[in-house]
């Protein structure tokens, strides 16, 4: 734009005659005039990268400045809302439409030969200046007006106009903000997967052998205030006691320490061996399927396939409404057997031959027996059996695995099997037995399978596993705060177990060095 206007504007002025006026915008946005005797000046506008230089005609062809001042003053007064900002010779007029800037430039080119239209040309120039000052966000790009977003804080009138609209947009109705919660379906009803006992008029059972404890239940013995009462009678070493319950008793269980009964109103009551109520009535989620008592622990299995175990002595829940859906794989699988150990460990036997126990420390179901497991069927450790195995046959692990578990009962079928394969299968089976006995907290079974495992390692020459086993049983020789070694497991002292394992290791001359090493350390610790 400056390249086109500069030669045409310079042609109107006489050579050698200096222009009488130069216009430059100052920092306040006001146009100021330079002295009359100044040389040829240019108008420089620098706003957002826009720079232009416009040469104006000489003063010889422009009418007196008074007429120009009066003209600009009248226009400033005629335009409302725009204050008069006239310095000595210039004034500002608002730009109504951006397209006037382009038309003003075209008019300047066509009328530059006529000296009588200088005032109109100066007005067009002022409009262009006003456009550049008042609308800096509009840039000319090839005759088109491009709007550029203004930086910084918005004007107060624009801010006031947009605040209500923004507030309306960020406050949607509450149902739309949480559609998932509003559309959440009601919880499904509990599915009864386990059978429930049928009500009986009366029944009797023995809940303990030593001491001898018998429990008798008689339902609907009397009718009081429209409710039928049931009577619970207990006989312990010739001493009897009885109590009344407001509903019919479906199932009962007990031990030498406590008694538990479940009624048809899904209430579970716990009494001492002398008839004193130990806990308030416990409301079950679904009808009861089985109840077990062992020592001072109570276990309740509901028809909704949930399991709970309470420690009556400490009045604390060990297992709380644990679902059996994790282990009930398939629609045809059901619970075939359930029991509670003396340590309060619940065990569930399924119809598919698998048995699980809920680990209190791990807080998860663990597999302890599988009748279809090939490791049990193929393990051969007949040469490692001790002479006395009667205590282990009565443990919970042996009960769940079945009495038909005999060492190497199918070993004859694997006569063609490579020795390394059978050795690996037997080793895996023995380690599973140790881990299961430890989870069940069955101390007698743990000791039984530990000795078998040590003898098998000696026979097979597994020195690394033997050394690791001895190191775990011995523990640190010197006390250390950083050590987390426990001297006992399941009530058995580890170093006493090591004393039983070392003679088995000494039977093999290959491990004499290992035997002597740990034998000397045990003697050193005994002296200390």
C-alpha positions in Angstrom: 0.0 0.0 0.0 2.8 2.4 0.8 4.6 1.5 -2.5 1.5 2.4 -4.6 0.6 5.6 -2.7 4.1 7.1 -2.3 4.9 7.9 -6.0 1.4 9.2 -6.7 1.3 11.5 -3.8 4.8 12.8 -4.5 3.7 13.7 -8.0 1.3 16.4 -6.8 3.9 18.3 -4.9 6.4 20.7 -6.7 9.9 19.5 -6.8 12.1 21.2 -4.3 9.1 22.4 -2.3 8.9 20.7 1.1 5.6 19.4 2.4 4.1 21.6 5.1 2.7 18.9 7.3 3.6 15.4 8.6 1.3 13.3 10.8 2.4 10.7 13.3 0.4 8.9 16.0 1.9 9.2 19.5 1.7 6.7 22.3 -1.6 8.0 23.5 -3.3 7.2 20.2 -3.6 10.9 19.2 -2.4 12.3 15.9 0.0 15.2 16.2 1.4 17.5 13.6 5.0 18.3 13.0 6.4 21.8 12.4 5.4 23.5 9.1 9.0 23.8 7.8 9.9 20.1 8.3 10.8 18.1 5.3 8.9 15.3 3.7 7.6 13.1 6.6 5.9 9.7 6.5 3.1 8.3 8.6 4.3 5.2 10.5 1.9 2.8 12.1 3.2 -0.1 14.1 0.5 -2.2 15.6 0.7 -6.1 15.9 3.3 -6.2 13.2 1.5 -3.9 10.7 3.9 -1.2 9.4 3.1 1.3 6.7 4.4 4.7 5.5 2.1 7.1 3.7 3.4 10.3 2.1 1.0 13.2 2.1 0.7 16.0 -0.4 2.5 19.3 0.1 0.9 22.2 1.9 0.8 24.3 -1.3 -2.2 22.3 -2.6 -4.0 21.9 0.7 -6.3 24.6 1.9 -5.6 26.4 5.2 -5.4 24.4 8.4 -8.3 26.2 9.9 -10.8 24.7 7.5 -9.3 21.3 8.2 -9.5 21.8 12.0 -13.1 23.0 11.7 -14.0 20.1 9.5 -12.5 17.5 11.8 -14.0 19.2 14.9 -17.5 19.1 13.4 -17.2 15.4 12.5 -15.9 14.6 16.0 -18.9 16.4 17.6 -21.4 14.8 15.2 -20.2 11.3 16.2 -21.6 10.2 19.6 -19.5 8.2 22.0 -16.1 9.2 20.5 -14.3 11.9 22.4 -12.5 14.7 20.6 -8.8 14.1 20.6 -7.5 16.9 18.5 -4.0 18.1 19.2 -3.1 21.0 16.9 -4.2 20.0 13.5 -5.7 16.4 13.5 -8.8 14.6 14.8 -10.1 11.0 15.0 -13.3 9.7 13.5 -14.8 6.2 14.2 -14.7 3.6 11.5 -18.2 2.1 11.0 -17.3 -0.7 8.6 -14.0 -2.3 7.8 -14.6 -2.1 4.0 -14.4 1.7 4.1 -10.6 1.4 4.5 -10.3 -0.4 1.1 -12.7 2.0 -0.6 -10.8 5.0 0.9 -7.6 3.8 -0.6 -9.2 3.3 -4.1 -10.7 6.9 -3.9 -7.2 8.2 -3.0 -5.8 6.7 -6.2 -8.5 8.1 -8.5 -8.6 11.6 -7.0 -5.0 12.3 -6.5 -4.7 14.5 -9.7 -7.4 16.9 -8.5 -6.1 19.5 -5.9 -9.6 20.6 -5.0 -10.5 17.3 -3.4 -7.6 17.3 -1.0 -9.9 17.6 2.0 -11.7 14.4 1.1 -8.4 12.7 0.6 -7.2 13.8 4.0 -10.5 12.6 5.5 -10.0 9.2 3.9 -6.4 9.1 5.3 -7.7 9.9 8.8 -10.3 7.1 8.5 -7.5 4.7 7.6 -5.6 5.9 10.6 -8.6 5.6 12.8 -9.1 2.0 11.5 -5.6 1.1 12.4 -5.9 2.7 15.8 -9.4 1.7 17.0 -9.5 -1.7 15.3 -6.1 -3.1 15.6 -7.5 -6.6 15.6 -8.6 -6.2 11.9 -5.8 -6.7 9.4 -5.9 -6.1 5.7 -4.8 -9.1 3.7 -5.2 -8.7 0.0 -8.3 -6.6 0.2 -10.0 -8.9 2.7 -10.6 -8.1 6.4 -9.2 -10.7 8.8 -10.2 -10.6 12.4 -7.5 -11.3 15.0 -8.3 -12.2 18.6 -7.2 -9.5 20.9 -4.8 -10.4 23.7 -5.2 -9.5 27.3 -8.2 -9.0 29.5 -11.6 -8.5 27.8 -13.6 -5.4 28.1 -16.0 -5.0 31.0 -19.1 -4.7 28.8 -18.1 -7.9 26.9 -17.4 -9.7 30.2 -20.7 -8.7 31.7 -22.5 -9.9 28.6 -20.9 -13.3 28.5 -20.9 -14.2 32.3 -24.6 -15.2 32.4 -24.4 -17.3 29.4 -21.3 -19.1 30.7 -23.0 -19.7 34.0 -25.9 -21.3 32.3 -23.7 -23.7 30.4 -21.7 -24.9 33.4 -24.7 -25.7 35.5 -26.5 -28.6 33.8 -29.5 -30.2 35.5 -28.5 -32.7 38.2 -29.9 -35.8 36.4 -27.6 -35.1 33.4 -24.5 -34.7 35.6 -24.8 -38.2 37.0 -26.6 -40.3 34.5 -25.1 -43.6 35.7 -26.2 -43.1 39.3 -29.7 -42.0 38.3 -30.1 -44.9 35.8 -28.6 -47.6 38.1 -30.8 -50.7 38.3 -31.8 -52.1 41.6 -29.6 -54.8 43.0 -30.5 -58.3 41.8 -32.0 -60.7 44.3 -29.7 -63.3 45.9 -29.6 -66.6 44.0 -29.9 -69.6 46.3 -27.4 -72.2 45.0 -27.0 -74.3 48.1 -29.6 -76.6 49.7 -31.3 -75.7 53.0 -32.3 -78.1 55.8 -35.9 -79.0 56.0 -37.7 -78.2 59.3 -38.3 -81.0 61.8 -40.6 -81.4 64.7 -37.7 -82.6 67.0 -34.2 -83.9 66.6 -31.2 -84.9 68.7 -27.4 -85.0 68.1 -24.1 -85.5 69.9 -21.8 -82.5 69.4 -18.8 -83.6 71.4 -17.2 -86.9 72.4 -14.9 -85.7 75.3 -16.6 -84.4 77.2 -19.9 -86.1 76.1 -22.3 -83.3 75.0 -25.8 -84.1 73.6 -28.1 -81.5 72.2 -31.9 -81.9 71.8 -34.3 -79.6 69.9 -38.1 -79.5 70.1 -40.0 -77.0 67.9 -43.4 -75.5 68.5 -43.6 -76.6 72.1 -46.0 -73.8 73.1 -47.9 -70.9 71.6 -47.5 -67.5 73.3 -48.9 -64.2 71.9 -49.4 -65.7 68.5 -45.7 -66.9 68.2 -44.5 -70.5 68.4 -41.7 -71.2 70.8 -38.9 -73.8 70.4 -37.0 -75.5 73.2 -33.3 -76.2 73.2 -32.0 -78.7 75.8 -28.4 -79.7 76.4 -26.9 -82.5 78.5 -23.2 -82.3 79.5 -21.7 -84.9 81.8 -25.1 -85.5 83.4 -26.0 -81.8 83.9 -28.8 -80.5 81.8 -29.9 -77.0 80.9 -32.6 -75.6 78.5 -33.6 -72.4 76.9 -36.4 -71.1 74.6 -36.2 -69.5 71.1 -39.0 -67.5 69.4 -38.7 -69.4 66.1 -38.2 -73.0 64.8 -34.7 -74.4 64.8 -33.5 -75.7 61.5 -29.9 -76.8 62.2 -27.6 -77.1 65.3 -23.9 -77.7 65.9 -21.5 -77.5 68.8 -18.2 -78.4 70.4 -17.0 -78.9 73.9 -17.0 -75.1 74.4 -19.9 -73.6 72.5 -23.2 -74.4 70.8 -24.8 -72.7 67.8 -28.3 -73.0 66.4 -29.9 -71.4 63.2 -33.6 -70.7 63.0 -36.0 -70.4 60.1 -36.1 -66.6 60.5 -32.4 -66.5 59.4 -31.2 -65.8 63.0 -28.0 -67.5 64.4 -27.7 -67.9 68.2 -24.5 -68.9 70.1 -24.5 -70.3 73.6 -21.9 -71.5 76.0 -21.6 -75.1 77.1 -23.6 -74.2 80.2 -26.4 -72.5 78.3 -25.3 -68.8 78.6 -25.8 -66.7 75.5 -22.4 -65.5 74.3 -23.4 -63.3 71.3 -26.5 -61.4 70.3 -28.6 -63.1 67.6 -26.8 -62.7 64.2 -29.0 -61.9 61.2 -27.9 -63.9 58.1 -28.3 -62.5 54.6 -30.0 -65.7 53.2 -31.3 -68.9 54.8 -28.7 -71.1 56.4 -27.3 -74.2 54.6 -24.8 -75.5 57.1 -23.4 -74.6 60.6 -20.1 -75.9 62.1 -18.5 -75.4 65.5 -14.9 -76.1 66.4 -13.2 -75.1 69.6 -14.5 -71.5 70.1 -15.1 -70.8 66.4 -18.5 -70.8 64.6 -18.9 -71.2 60.8 -22.1 -70.4 58.9 -22.7 -71.4 55.2 -25.8 -69.8 53.7 -27.9 -70.8 50.7 -26.7 -67.7 48.9 -23.2 -69.3 48.7 -21.6 -67.0 51.3 -19.4 -68.0 54.2 -18.8 -66.4 57.6 -16.6 -67.4 60.5 -16.6 -65.8 64.0 -14.2 -66.1 66.9 -16.6 -66.2 69.8 -13.9 -65.9 72.4 -12.6 -62.6 71.0 -16.0 -61.7 69.5 -14.5 -61.0 66.2 -15.3 -61.9 62.6 -12.5 -63.9 60.9 -14.4 -64.3 57.6 -17.2 -62.0 56.7 -19.7 -63.0 54.0 -17.1 -64.4 51.7 -18.6 -65.5 48.4 -18.2 -69.0 47.0 -18.8 -67.9 43.4 -15.0 -67.9 42.9 -14.7 -71.6 43.4 -18.2 -72.7 42.2 -17.2 -73.1 38.5 -20.1 -74.3 36.4 -23.9 -74.5 37.1 -23.7 -78.1 38.2 -21.0 -77.7 40.8 -22.2 -77.6 44.4 -20.8 -78.1 47.9 -20.5 -81.7 48.9 -18.6 -81.3 52.1 -17.8 -78.5 54.6 -15.9 -78.4 57.9 -14.1 -76.1 60.3 -10.7 -76.9 61.7 -9.6 -76.4 65.3 -7.8 -73.2 64.2 -10.9 -71.7 62.7 -10.0 -72.4 59.0 -13.0 -73.1 56.8 -12.8 -75.9 54.3 -15.2 -76.5 51.4 -15.3 -79.7 49.3 -17.0 -79.5 45.9 -18.8 -82.1 43.8 -16.0 -81.9 41.1 -13.4 -83.4 43.5 -11.7 -80.2 44.4 -11.3 -78.9 48.0 -10.5 -75.3 49.0 -9.8 -73.5 52.2 -10.0 -69.8 52.9 -6.6 -68.5 54.0 -7.0 -66.0 56.8 -3.6 -64.5 56.2 -3.8 -64.4 52.4 -7.6 -63.5 52.4 -8.3 -65.7 49.4 -9.4 -69.2 48.5 -6.5 -71.7 48.1 -6.7 -75.2 46.5 -5.6 -77.9 49.0 -6.8 -81.1 47.2 -7.8 -82.3 43.8 -8.7 -85.9 43.3 -8.2 -85.5 39.6 -4.7 -84.1 39.9 -2.2 -86.3 38.1 0.5 -85.3 40.6 -1.3 -87.2 43.4 -1.9 -90.2 41.2 1.7 -90.4 39.8 3.8 -89.4 42.9 6.0 -92.3 44.1 7.5 -91.8 47.6 7.0 -95.3 49.1 10.6 -95.4 50.2 10.3 -92.2 52.1 7.3 -93.1 54.3 7.9 -93.1 58.1 7.0 -96.0 60.2 4.3 -94.2 62.1 1.8 -92.1 60.2 -1.3 -92.5 62.3 -1.5 -88.9 63.5 -1.3 -87.4 60.0 -4.2 -89.6 58.7 -6.6 -87.8 61.0 -5.7 -84.3 59.9 -8.0 -82.1 57.7 -5.7 -82.4 54.7 -6.0 -86.2 54.8 -9.7 -86.0 55.4 -10.3 -83.8 52.3 -7.9 -85.8 50.1 -9.5 -89.1 51.0 -8.3 -92.2 52.8 -7.6 -93.8 49.4 -4.4 -91.7 49.1 -1.6 -94.2 49.3 2.0 -93.6 48.3 2.7 -94.8 44.8 -0.6 -96.5 44.2 -0.3 -95.9 40.5 3.5 -96.0 40.3 3.3 -99.4 38.7 1.5 -97.9 35.7 4.4 -95.5 35.2 7.1 -98.2 34.9 7.9 -96.9 31.4 8.0 -93.3 32.5 11.5 -91.6 32.6 12.9 -91.3 36.1 13.4 -87.5 35.8 9.8 -87.0 35.0 8.5 -89.1 37.9 11.0 -87.4 40.2 9.8 -84.0 39.2 6.1 -85.0 39.7 6.8 -86.5 43.1 8.8 -83.4 44.2 6.0 -81.1 43.1 3.4 -83.2 45.0 5.4 -83.2 48.2 5.9 -79.4 48.1 2.1 -78.9 47.5 1.4 -81.0 50.6 3.7 -78.9 52.7 2.1 -75.7 51.5 -1.4 -77.0 52.1 -0.6 -78.2 55.6 0.9 -74.8 56.4 -2.2 -73.0 55.1 -4.5 -75.3 57.1 -2.4 -74.7 60.1 -2.2 -78.4 60.7 1.0 -78.9 62.7 1.0 -82.7 62.8 0.5 -83.0 59.0 3.2 -80.3 58.4 5.7 -82.3 60.4 4.7 -85.5 58.7 5.2 -84.2 55.2 8.3 -82.3 56.1 10.2 -85.5 57.1 9.0 -87.3 53.9 10.1 -84.3 51.9 13.6 -84.2 53.5 14.1 -88.0 53.0 13.1 -87.7 49.3 15.6 -84.9 48.8 18.3 -87.0 50.4 17.5 -90.0 48.2 17.5 -88.0 45.0 20.6 -86.0 45.9 19.0 -82.5 45.8 21.7 -80.7 47.8 20.5 -77.1 46.9 17.0 -77.7 48.3 18.4 -79.5 51.3 20.7 -76.6 52.2 17.9 -74.1 51.8 15.6 -76.2 54.0 18.2 -76.5 56.7 19.0 -72.7 56.5 15.3 -71.9 57.0 15.0 -74.2 60.0 18.2 -73.0 61.7 17.7 -69.3 61.3 20.3 -66.6 61.9 23.1 -67.6 64.3 23.5 -64.0 65.5 20.6 -61.8 66.4 19.8 -59.0 64.0 17.2 -56.4 64.0 16.8 -56.6 60.3 15.9 -60.4 60.4 12.3 -61.4 60.1 12.9 -65.0 60.9 10.4 -66.6 63.3 11.7 -69.4 65.6 8.4 -71.4 65.5 5.8 -72.3 62.9 2.4 -73.8 63.8 3.6 -74.2 67.4 6.6 -76.2 66.3 10.1 -75.0 67.0 12.1 -74.9 63.8 15.4 -75.9 65.3 13.8 -78.9 66.9 12.5 -79.9 63.5 16.1 -79.5 62.2 17.3 -81.9 64.8 14.8 -84.4 63.4 15.9 -83.7 59.8 19.7 -84.0 60.4 19.8 -87.7 61.1 18.0 -88.3 57.8 20.6 -86.2 56.0 23.4 -88.1 57.8 22.3 -91.4 56.3 23.8 -90.4 52.9 27.6 -90.2 52.9 27.3 -87.6 50.1 25.9 -85.0 52.5 28.3 -85.6 55.4 29.7 -82.1 55.1 26.3 -80.6 55.1 25.3 -82.7 58.2 28.5 -81.7 60.1 28.1 -78.0 59.3 24.6 -77.7 60.7 25.1 -80.1 63.5 28.0 -77.9 64.8 25.9 -74.8 64.5 23.0 -76.3 66.5 25.5 -77.3 69.3 26.9 -73.8 69.3 23.4 -72.3 69.7 22.5 -74.8 72.4 25.6 -73.7 74.5 24.7 -70.1 74.1 
